[in-house]
Amino acid sequence: MTIERVVTSGTFSLDGQDFAVENNVWLVGDDAEVAVIDAAHEAAPIIEAIGGRRVTAVISTHGHNDHINAAAALADAVGAPIFVHPADAMLWQEVYPDRPPDGDLADGMVITMGGQSLQVLHTPGHSPGGCCLYDAAAGVVFSGDTLFRGGPGATGRSYSDYPTIVASIRDRLLDLPADTRVLTGHGDETTIGDEAPSLAEWEAAIP
């Protein structure tokens, strides 16, 4: 299995505000085929990283514009379907009002590529349809904006909820093996073991 990171830059827009951000785009697979996680900002550098490989899926961990705004261009260029959790349909439609995703993510769903498989974990909180993608064989979870080095993803904007994201992390992520690598939607990776000791602190902050 190979995991490659492409970092792209652009703007995150929600609730009438814009923020400059850098996003991690993840390519998962092997020398023949890959899946792309979170096609952000620019299709061209993602296409360059893909090379001549077949793309089995363009997966969006959630519907915020900075995680999907290159998805359509990428999918059109490589002939791959786009998957988003239906609970984030309203966010998707803000970017693509006339183009629905090609498929729905669902909790427990398995997506395969390059002889590997990613299991979908529905982890709402940052957004209603937020998902993580777990590869047990590789000991890796792609956390989108659910869990970062240092704590949960942001919950101060529309469609987000802090108690929900803490519950998602506690119930769906922290029971993964402690050495599981957490590959995030922004910034540096961490591990489940590094983040788990902070759970009590996060729970204490619940209103």
Residue frames as qw, qx, qy, qz and C-alpha x, y, z in Angstrom:
[[0.000, 0.888, 0.460, 0.000, 0.00, 0.00, 0.00],
 [0.395, 0.161, -0.015, 0.904, 1.15, 3.50, -0.76],
 [0.114, -0.867, -0.437, 0.209, -0.06, 6.69, 0.88],
 [0.425, 0.219, 0.137, 0.868, 0.82, 9.97, -0.76],
 [0.081, -0.773, -0.417, 0.472, 0.02, 13.49, 0.38],
 [0.308, 0.461, 0.294, 0.778, -0.59, 16.46, -1.89],
 [0.168, -0.579, -0.421, 0.678, -0.93, 19.83, -0.15],
 [0.188, 0.549, 0.459, 0.673, -3.10, 22.43, -1.88],
 [0.135, -0.305, -0.357, 0.872, -3.99, 25.97, -0.83],
 [0.079, -0.481, -0.559, -0.671, -7.14, 28.00, -1.19],
 [0.267, -0.259, 0.227, -0.900, -10.12, 29.43, 0.65],
 [0.155, -0.366, -0.903, 0.160, -12.57, 27.92, 3.11],
 [0.237, -0.206, -0.086, -0.945, -15.90, 29.77, 2.99],
 [0.335, -0.463, -0.821, -0.008, -18.82, 29.34, 5.37],
 [0.249, -0.764, -0.500, 0.324, -21.32, 31.62, 7.10],
 [0.221, 0.959, 0.120, 0.131, -20.26, 34.57, 4.96],
 [0.327, -0.835, 0.411, 0.162, -16.61, 34.41, 6.01],
 [0.825, 0.493, -0.258, 0.102, -13.51, 33.36, 4.09],
 [0.596, -0.686, 0.405, 0.100, -10.35, 31.81, 5.49],
 [0.483, 0.636, -0.595, -0.089, -7.05, 30.98, 3.77],
 [0.837, -0.316, 0.418, -0.158, -6.27, 27.30, 4.32],
 [0.258, 0.472, -0.816, -0.212, -3.90, 24.54, 3.30],
 [0.892, -0.051, 0.165, -0.418, -5.45, 21.12, 2.81],
 [0.282, -0.339, 0.886, 0.141, -4.06, 17.61, 2.78],
 [0.812, 0.298, -0.189, -0.465, -5.20, 15.56, -0.21],
 [0.515, -0.375, 0.770, -0.027, -4.50, 11.85, 0.28],
 [0.698, 0.362, -0.494, -0.371, -3.86, 9.28, -2.43],
 [0.594, -0.315, 0.700, -0.244, -4.24, 5.69, -1.23],
 [0.907, 0.344, 0.006, -0.244, -3.55, 2.55, -3.25],
 [0.771, -0.234, 0.442, 0.394, -0.65, 1.09, -5.19],
 [0.216, -0.356, 0.495, 0.763, 1.21, 1.53, -8.48],
 [0.091, 0.277, 0.814, 0.502, -1.86, 0.65, -10.53],
 [0.245, -0.659, -0.495, -0.510, -4.83, 2.30, -8.85],
 [0.188, -0.028, -0.506, 0.841, -5.65, 4.77, -6.10],
 [0.150, -0.812, -0.557, -0.086, -8.50, 6.45, -4.31],
 [0.217, 0.380, -0.130, 0.890, -8.32, 10.19, -3.67],
 [0.348, -0.646, -0.614, 0.289, -9.46, 11.54, -0.30],
 [0.121, -0.851, -0.230, 0.456, -10.58, 15.19, -0.18],
 [0.537, 0.387, 0.349, 0.663, -9.95, 16.78, -3.58],
 [0.216, -0.820, -0.273, 0.454, -9.18, 20.30, -2.42],
 [0.078, -0.796, 0.099, 0.593, -8.73, 23.56, -4.30],
 [0.305, 0.656, -0.508, -0.469, -6.83, 22.50, -7.44],
 [0.964, 0.147, 0.175, -0.135, -7.24, 19.44, -9.61],
 [0.600, 0.703, -0.377, 0.060, -3.96, 19.82, -11.52],
 [0.016, -0.600, 0.754, -0.266, -1.47, 18.89, -8.76],
 [0.730, -0.098, 0.584, -0.340, -3.67, 15.96, -7.76],
 [0.865, 0.480, 0.021, -0.146, -3.81, 14.71, -11.34],
 [0.368, 0.724, -0.568, 0.134, -0.03, 15.05, -11.58],
 [0.337, -0.446, 0.763, -0.324, 0.42, 12.95, -8.43],
 [0.862, 0.143, 0.372, -0.313, -1.96, 10.29, -9.73],
 [0.139, -0.409, 0.771, 0.468, 0.11, 9.88, -12.88],
 [0.447, 0.111, -0.663, -0.590, -1.30, 7.17, -15.10],
 [0.027, 0.072, 0.947, -0.311, -3.00, 5.21, -12.34],
 [0.324, -0.487, -0.656, -0.477, -6.68, 4.35, -12.35],
 [0.171, -0.186, 0.452, -0.855, -8.74, 6.25, -9.78],
 [0.199, -0.318, -0.926, -0.041, -11.38, 4.07, -8.13],
 [0.239, -0.810, -0.536, -0.012, -13.09, 6.85, -6.16],
 [0.142, 0.432, -0.193, 0.870, -12.91, 10.49, -5.15],
 [0.491, -0.541, -0.665, 0.154, -13.95, 10.42, -1.49],
 [0.052, -0.622, 0.114, -0.773, -14.99, 13.52, 0.45],
 [0.321, -0.142, -0.786, 0.509, -14.68, 13.17, 4.22],
 [0.055, 0.655, 0.560, -0.505, -17.22, 15.99, 4.51],
 [0.395, 0.706, 0.508, 0.296, -18.92, 18.64, 2.42],
 [0.181, -0.841, -0.004, 0.510, -17.08, 21.84, 3.34],
 [0.587, 0.802, -0.034, -0.105, -16.05, 23.67, 0.21],
 [0.016, 0.792, -0.607, -0.061, -12.32, 23.41, 0.87],
 [0.495, -0.228, 0.838, 0.001, -12.56, 19.62, 0.81],
 [0.611, 0.423, 0.669, 0.003, -14.68, 19.29, -2.34],
 [0.294, 0.829, 0.019, -0.475, -13.96, 22.27, -4.58],
 [0.154, 0.542, -0.703, -0.435, -11.67, 20.30, -6.91],
 [0.558, 0.020, 0.815, -0.154, -13.73, 17.10, -6.78],
 [0.691, 0.598, 0.316, -0.255, -15.76, 17.61, -9.95],
 [0.378, 0.806, -0.413, -0.194, -12.84, 18.72, -12.09],
 [0.202, -0.462, 0.864, -0.006, -10.75, 15.81, -10.80],
 [0.635, 0.175, 0.723, -0.210, -13.51, 13.25, -11.27],
 [0.650, 0.708, 0.077, -0.266, -14.15, 14.47, -14.82],
 [0.220, 0.768, -0.583, -0.147, -10.44, 14.30, -15.66],
 [0.070, -0.367, 0.925, -0.062, -9.87, 10.78, -14.36],
 [0.614, -0.078, -0.598, -0.510, -13.31, 9.22, -14.86],
 [0.282, -0.072, -0.863, 0.414, -13.95, 8.38, -11.22],
 [0.382, -0.689, -0.532, -0.312, -17.11, 8.56, -9.07],
 [0.004, -0.430, 0.398, -0.811, -17.43, 11.04, -6.19],
 [0.549, -0.447, -0.706, 0.030, -18.68, 9.83, -2.81],
 [0.082, -0.361, 0.327, -0.869, -20.07, 12.06, -0.02],
 [0.043, -0.312, -0.872, 0.375, -22.20, 11.26, 3.02],
 [0.043, -0.610, -0.597, -0.520, -25.80, 12.34, 2.29],
 [0.361, -0.772, -0.423, 0.309, -26.07, 14.25, 5.59],
 [0.297, -0.506, 0.139, 0.798, -23.75, 16.84, 4.03],
 [0.412, 0.534, 0.619, 0.402, -25.89, 17.30, 0.92],
 [0.020, 0.965, 0.252, -0.062, -26.65, 20.92, 1.80],
 [0.357, -0.734, 0.344, 0.465, -22.94, 21.74, 1.97],
 [0.513, 0.051, 0.686, 0.513, -22.23, 19.92, -1.29],
 [0.304, 0.730, 0.571, 0.222, -25.03, 21.82, -3.01],
 [0.126, -0.919, -0.009, 0.374, -23.52, 25.17, -2.02],
 [0.262, -0.527, 0.593, 0.550, -20.56, 24.33, -4.27],
 [0.008, 0.031, -0.852, -0.523, -22.29, 22.11, -6.84],
 [0.495, 0.228, 0.382, -0.746, -25.98, 23.08, -7.06],
 [0.741, 0.409, -0.171, -0.504, -26.43, 21.26, -10.37],
 [0.612, 0.358, -0.705, -0.009, -24.26, 18.20, -9.86],
 [0.815, -0.489, 0.159, -0.268, -25.05, 15.58, -7.23],
 [0.263, -0.532, 0.803, 0.050, -22.34, 13.21, -6.01],
 [0.557, 0.218, -0.705, -0.382, -22.15, 9.86, -7.77],
 [0.675, -0.221, -0.703, 0.033, -22.56, 7.82, -4.60],
 [0.499, -0.753, 0.075, -0.422, -23.30, 8.03, -0.90],
 [0.264, 0.326, -0.797, 0.434, -20.89, 7.20, 1.88],
 [0.756, -0.469, -0.188, -0.415, -22.46, 5.10, 4.65],
 [0.414, -0.618, 0.610, -0.271, -21.18, 3.89, 7.99],
 [0.760, -0.146, 0.633, -0.035, -19.49, 0.52, 7.57],
 [0.746, 0.659, 0.000, -0.096, -19.17, 0.83, 3.81],
 [0.670, -0.385, 0.446, 0.452, -15.90, -0.51, 2.37],
 [0.511, 0.828, -0.139, -0.185, -14.11, 1.11, -0.57],
 [0.852, -0.179, 0.352, 0.344, -11.35, -0.88, -2.26],
 [0.437, 0.870, -0.224, -0.037, -8.34, 0.21, -4.28],
 [0.331, 0.671, -0.644, 0.161, -4.98, -1.31, -5.10],
 [0.660, -0.042, -0.737, 0.141, -5.70, -4.44, -3.10],
 [0.127, -0.026, -0.595, 0.793, -6.44, -2.33, -0.02],
 [0.242, -0.646, -0.656, -0.306, -9.70, -1.38, 1.63],
 [0.003, -0.181, 0.318, -0.931, -10.98, 1.64, 3.52],
 [0.213, -0.545, -0.807, 0.071, -13.86, 1.30, 5.95],
 [0.098, -0.571, -0.130, -0.805, -16.15, 4.31, 6.32],
 [0.317, -0.399, -0.677, 0.531, -16.70, 5.49, 9.91],
 [0.076, -0.771, -0.341, -0.533, -19.49, 8.06, 10.19],
 [0.490, -0.303, -0.414, 0.705, -18.16, 10.64, 12.66],
 [0.023, 0.816, 0.348, 0.462, -20.52, 13.64, 12.73],
 [0.483, -0.679, -0.247, 0.495, -19.80, 16.81, 14.64],
 [0.250, -0.324, 0.282, 0.868, -17.60, 18.99, 12.44],
 [0.450, 0.112, -0.345, -0.816, -20.42, 18.51, 9.95],
 [0.800, -0.042, 0.323, -0.504, -23.44, 16.18, 10.01],
 [0.942, 0.320, -0.055, -0.088, -21.99, 13.92, 7.33],
 [0.011, 0.778, -0.625, 0.053, -18.39, 13.94, 8.49],
 [0.999, -0.001, -0.040, -0.036, -16.63, 10.61, 7.98],
 [0.252, -0.688, 0.666, 0.138, -13.27, 9.01, 8.68],
 [0.858, 0.365, -0.316, -0.176, -11.72, 6.25, 6.58],
 [0.579, -0.581, 0.563, -0.102, -9.99, 3.38, 8.36],
 [0.743, 0.402, -0.532, -0.059, -7.49, 0.93, 6.92],
 [0.804, -0.535, 0.222, -0.132, -7.01, -1.67, 9.64],
 [0.939, 0.141, 0.031, 0.311, -4.33, -3.58, 7.72],
 [0.488, 0.555, -0.129, 0.661, -2.17, -0.48, 7.35],
 [0.470, -0.496, -0.467, 0.561, -2.97, 0.91, 10.81],
 [0.126, 0.017, 0.125, 0.984, -4.11, 4.23, 9.40],
 [0.126, 0.729, 0.657, -0.146, -7.23, 6.36, 9.76],
 [0.190, 0.297, 0.251, 0.902, -7.89, 9.35, 7.53],
 [0.138, -0.493, -0.670, 0.537, -9.68, 11.70, 9.89],
 [0.112, 0.744, 0.427, 0.502, -10.74, 14.58, 7.66],
 [0.017, -0.539, 0.231, -0.810, -11.57, 17.43, 10.01],
 [0.751, -0.517, -0.348, -0.216, -12.84, 15.21, 12.84],
 [0.755, -0.604, 0.046, 0.250, -9.60, 14.74, 14.78],
 [0.437, 0.803, -0.276, 0.298, -6.34, 16.67, 14.60],
 [0.605, 0.036, -0.482, 0.632, -3.07, 16.72, 16.45],
 [0.054, 0.075, -0.361, 0.928, -4.21, 18.46, 19.61],
 [0.300, 0.283, 0.642, -0.647, -7.92, 17.75, 19.53],
 [0.450, 0.558, 0.696, -0.037, -11.27, 17.79, 17.76],
 [0.266, 0.353, 0.433, 0.786, -12.03, 19.71, 14.61],
 [0.094, 0.005, 0.159, -0.983, -13.73, 23.09, 14.78],
 [0.053, -0.510, -0.857, -0.046, -17.40, 23.24, 15.70],
 [0.050, -0.461, -0.303, 0.833, -18.12, 26.97, 15.80],
 [0.219, 0.207, -0.390, -0.870, -19.98, 27.25, 12.50],
 [0.737, 0.111, -0.025, -0.666, -23.21, 26.18, 10.87],
 [0.905, 0.110, -0.333, -0.241, -24.14, 22.49, 10.99],
 [0.507, 0.300, -0.705, 0.396, -21.45, 21.67, 13.57],
 [0.692, -0.622, -0.065, -0.360, -21.79, 20.54, 17.17],
 [0.063, 0.633, -0.702, 0.322, -19.10, 20.12, 19.83],
 [0.654, -0.243, 0.619, -0.360, -20.74, 17.42, 21.99],
 [0.912, 0.350, 0.095, -0.194, -21.38, 15.41, 18.83],
 [0.573, 0.654, -0.475, 0.134, -17.78, 15.54, 17.61],
 [0.217, -0.535, 0.730, -0.366, -16.45, 14.55, 21.04],
 [0.814, -0.009, 0.472, -0.338, -18.83, 11.58, 21.08],
 [0.832, 0.528, -0.142, -0.092, -17.74, 10.59, 17.57],
 [0.300, 0.666, -0.639, 0.240, -14.08, 10.66, 18.52],
 [0.443, -0.382, 0.694, -0.420, -14.68, 8.78, 21.76],
 [0.812, 0.102, 0.467, -0.336, -16.95, 6.11, 20.32],
 [0.842, 0.533, 0.065, -0.053, -15.53, 5.60, 16.83],
 [0.508, 0.733, -0.378, 0.249, -11.84, 6.56, 16.90],
 [0.204, -0.693, 0.591, -0.359, -10.33, 6.22, 20.36],
 [0.858, -0.184, 0.445, -0.176, -11.07, 2.49, 20.47],
 [0.790, 0.558, -0.242, 0.073, -8.78, 1.96, 17.46],
 [0.854, -0.155, -0.168, 0.468, -5.31, 0.60, 18.29],
 [0.322, -0.858, -0.024, 0.400, -3.15, 3.21, 20.02],
 [0.426, -0.364, 0.474, 0.679, -0.48, 3.11, 17.31],
 [0.457, 0.650, 0.569, 0.210, -2.99, 3.91, 14.55],
 [0.274, -0.078, 0.170, 0.943, -1.71, 6.81, 12.47],
 [0.209, 0.783, 0.505, -0.299, -4.20, 9.67, 12.16],
 [0.346, 0.084, 0.408, 0.840, -3.78, 11.38, 8.79],
 [0.068, 0.638, 0.472, -0.605, -5.66, 14.65, 8.98],
 [0.427, 0.772, 0.436, 0.179, -7.38, 17.03, 6.60],
 [0.167, 0.917, -0.167, 0.321, -5.02, 19.85, 7.54],
 [0.303, -0.787, 0.484, -0.234, -1.61, 19.92, 9.21],
 [0.163, 0.461, -0.868, 0.088, 0.54, 17.18, 10.66],
 [0.736, -0.176, -0.617, -0.214, -0.39, 13.61, 11.48],
 [0.383, -0.503, 0.573, -0.521, -0.79, 12.22, 14.98],
 [0.345, -0.011, -0.938, -0.041, -1.72, 8.86, 16.52],
 [0.612, -0.551, -0.433, -0.366, -4.72, 7.62, 18.45],
 [0.723, -0.342, -0.429, 0.419, -2.47, 6.97, 21.44],
 [0.315, 0.088, -0.138, 0.935, -1.19, 10.54, 21.44],
 [0.275, -0.355, -0.191, -0.873, -4.70, 12.02, 21.44],
 [0.596, -0.410, -0.673, -0.151, -6.61, 9.59, 23.69],
 [0.432, -0.278, -0.566, 0.645, -5.31, 10.97, 27.02],
 [0.030, -0.010, 0.041, -0.999, -7.01, 14.32, 26.27],
 [0.274, -0.438, -0.752, -0.410, -10.53, 12.87, 26.13],
 [0.342, -0.610, -0.606, 0.379, -11.42, 13.90, 29.67],
 [0.163, -0.363, -0.004, 0.917, -10.33, 17.46, 28.91],
 [0.144, -0.126, -0.574, -0.796, -12.50, 17.55, 25.77],
 [0.350, -0.521, -0.767, -0.136, -15.49, 16.14, 27.64],
 [0.305, -0.524, -0.448, 0.657, -15.05, 18.69, 30.43],
 [0.037, -0.203, 0.187, 0.960, -15.43, 21.45, 27.84],
 [0.116, -0.436, -0.779, -0.436, -18.89, 20.24, 26.78],
 [0.232, -0.323, 0.109, -0.911, -21.41, 22.94, 27.77]]
